[in-house]
Amino acid sequence: MFFFFSKLLGYLLFPIVWIIALLAIAIFSRNKNRRKRSLGVAFLLLIILSNSFIVNKIVSIWDINPVPIEEHYDVGIVLGGSTITFDKKYNRSIFHDNGDRLIQAVELYKKGTIKKILITGGSANLIYKDVKEAKLMNSFLRSIDIPASDILIDTLAENTHQNAVYSKEILQNYPQLNNYLLITSSMHMRRAVACFEEENVQVTPYPTNLLGSAGKSNLEYYLRPDVSNILIWNGMIHEMIGYVAYWIKGYIN
């Protein structure tokens, strides 16, 4: 039930939903003043939310920035969540934006920075419950010749709290592995680290999908609207609400 309502609340709090709702009011309301106000607020939100300078400043405050890492780690823990799906029609894997998590893990493994890769992710989709991200990630890793002995798999976790819980259960079976690198998107890292610390699993953050460091100095950066920034706001608000919800549930302190 928590899973369902957290997803529903996340959708309702997306800025694009606010804009659509305001535009709907502007179109269908019979009150002239209400129509004007709704249209004005929708336009103002579009200007603010699509501005690259504003979004990068806000993201840089929320994100966990990269930190120096040691030369070697026993395990790189890769969190699922919009990383990969499988297209049955064309019989191929489809990587999403968060696929950067998996690709970064592969690079770290190939460099010898991490010895093993723990992939954690069940189905985080309300409709396609049979799609297990960890299985898809495992298939990809095996296809590029990473041996099964170097891959640890959790296919049960449906949220970040469960990522930490089930990862801990797996790692307890390998007492010789005790140095962990946590690999997830920079925007997600704050909540992820809090969840693992709550389970007494000490991790070093390795953020991917870096956004807040993308600042530029040209006039276009400050003035040109970019619709992709609205999607970044969606993700950031989702993370903020998720963090508060986890605190209320007692998943984090």
N, C-alpha and C positions, 0 to 999 in steps of 0.2 A: 504493500500500500504506500509506504514511504517512497519507494522507487517511482510509482506512478505519479504521485502528487508532486514530487520534486521535478519530474519531467514536465508536467503540466504547468507548474509555476514558472519554470524556466522559459517555456514558450511564451507565456503571457507577459513576461518581463523583457522580452526582446524589443529593442527600440524600433525595429521595423514594424512590429505589431502596433506600437503606439502611433506611428506615422499613418499606417493604414486605417486605424480606428479614427484618427482625427480627420483624415481625408473623407472617410465614409460619413462622418458627421457633417462635414462641409458640403457634401453632395446631397445628403438626404434630409438634413434638418430643415424644418419649416421656419425656424427662428433665424432671421437675417443676421443679427448680431452674433449669435452662436456660430453661424457658418463662417463669418469673418474671423472670429477669434480662433476657431479650429484650424482654418486655413493658414492663418498667421503663425500659430504655434507649430503646425506641421512644417511650414517653410523654415522657421527658425531652427527646429530640430534637425532638418536636413542639412542646413548650413553648418551647424555645430558638429554634428555627428560624422559628417563626411570630411572634416578638416584634418589633414594629416598631422599638422603641428600639435593640435589639441589632443588628438588620440594618442600620439606618441609620448606626450608629456604625462598623460594619465597612466598609460601602460607602464612607463618606466618607473612609476611609483609603486605599482602593484606587482610587477614582475620580480622574480628572483633572478638576479643577474649571475652570469657564470663566475665561478671561483676557481682558483688554481687547484688542479687535481694531482694526486700522487701518480707515480709512474705505473703502478699496477693495482688492480682491484680483483678480488676473487669473483665477484658477480656484478653484472650490469642488469639492473631490474628495469624492464621496459613495460610501462603501463599502456594498456589498450585504451581505446576511446577514439573513434573516428580515425583509425589508422589504416585499415585495409578491409575490403569486402571482396566478394567473388562474383563475377558476372557469368552466370550459367549459360546465357545465350551465346557469348563469345568465348567461353571457357578460358577466362583469364582473371588474374587478380587486378583489383583496382585500388590504388593507393590514394588516400585522402591527405589533407594538409598535415595531419598529425603523423603521417607516415614517416616524417622526418625523424621521429623518435627511433623507429626501427632501423632506418638507414644510418643514423649516427651510431647506434649500437653495433651495427655490422662493421663500420669503420673502426670503432674502438677495439672490437674483437680482432680484426685483421692486423691492427697495429700492435696487439698484445697488451693493450691497456686493461682489458677485462679478460678473464679466463673463461667464464661461462656467461650465458645469457638466460635470465629468467624472464619469461614473457607471461604476463598476467592479464586476462581479459576474457570474460564470457560474452554474453549478449547484452549490450546496453541499449537495445532497440525494443520498443514496446510491441512491435509487430513481428519482426523476424527473430524470434527467440531461439531458433535453431542455429543461427549464425554465430559461431564462436570465434572471436578475433584471435585468440591465442592459437587455435588450430591453423588458421590461415597464416598467421605469422610464422608458425613452426614450418609449414609447408614451404614458405618462401625461403626461410633460413636453410632448410635441408636442400632446396633446389640450387643454392649457391655453395654447396659442399661444406656447410658447417655441420660437424658430426653431431649425431643425436646425443652423445655422451656429454656434450657441452651446452645442451639446451634443457632448461627446466621449465615446466609448463603448468600453468593454472588456468583452467577453462571455466571456473565457477564465478569469479568476481564480476559483479554487475555495476560496481561503483568504486570510488577511490578508497573508501573505508574497507571494503572487501578486498581490494588489491593488497592492502597492507596486511590484513588478517590472514589471507590465504598464502601470501608470500612468506610470512613468518612461519606458518605451518610447514611449508616446503623447506625453508632454510634450516629449520630445526633438525631436519633429517641429514644435514650436511654440516656437522660441527666444525669441520676443517675449513669451511668457507665462512669468513667473518668480516670481510671488508667489502662494503657494498656501494655501488654507484647507482643513484636513482636517476633514470632517464625518462623525462616527460617534458611537455611543452613548458616554456618559461611562465606562461600565464597560469598554468595548472600546478606549477611546482609548489607554491606556498601551501595549498591545501594538501598536496601529496606528502610533503615533508612532515606536516603536522600529523597526518594520519599514521605515518610510519613511526614517528617519535612516540605517539600515544601507545603503539604496540611494542615500545621499547626496542625498536629496530633502528639502529643508528645508520644513517645514510649520508653520503656526500651528494649534493644536488648537481646534476649535469643537465641544465635546461636546453631545450631545443626550440625550434620555431621562434627564434628571437625576433621581437617586434619593436620594443622600445628603443633599441639602438639604431633604428633606421633613419634617424634625423638627417636633414639636408639643410643647406643654407641658401638655396635659391628662392626667388620670389614665388615660383610655382608651388613649392612645398608649403608655403604659408597660406596661399590663396586659392589654389585649384581644388575644387571638391573631388573626392574620390569615393565612389560608392563602396569599395571594398572596406573602407574604414568602418562602415556601419556594421559589417560582419565582425570586425574586431571588437566593437562595443558589445555586440551580442555575446561574444565569448567571455569578455571581461565581466559583464554583469552576471552571467551564468556562474562564473567562478566566485564572485563576491557573495551572491546569494547562497551558493553551495557551501561556502566557508561558514556563513552564519548558521545555515541549517545544520551543518555538522556539529557546530558548537552547541546548538540547542539540543541535538540528539545525544550529546556526550561523546561523540566520536573523536573530538579534539578538545584541547583546553585553550 
